[in-house]
């Protein structure tokens, strides 16, 4: 009986260790993707419409050339949606992140009627974080609009 309890405890600890390791690797991957995308413009951790159906993180990147939504998992980021940034606008929106919950967020609209609706989150950590709202969301909208209109930071030489 004691051996069974020891094995059960070891199995539970192994599962907990695996989950913590997976979370740490995801956060590290998201931070790397954000740093890489911020070399050319703005990048924000986000959750797109109905984005809670995936365990991967998402990053909204905005630069002078394109607006893109990236899916960030344990491997390389994958571009899920993209459109040219010329003529694009940003506006506050309510984003439905899953079937039961909506969150304050923003909508980036292209002149060709393509749109990306996202709830913006603080940079990734190992703890829970709620989407940003209020004055912080307004500041993010203003930064994105400034970059879209060409008033953002100049492109850096490589």
Secondary structure, 3 states (H helix, E strand, C coil): CHHHHHHHHHHHHHHHHHHHHHHHHHHHHHHHHHHHHCCCCEEEEEEECCHHHCCCEEEEEECCCEEEEEEECCCCCEEEEEEECCCCEEEEEEEECCCCCEEEEEEEECCCCCEEEEEEECCCCCCCCCECCCHHHHHHHHHHHHHHCCCCCCCCCC
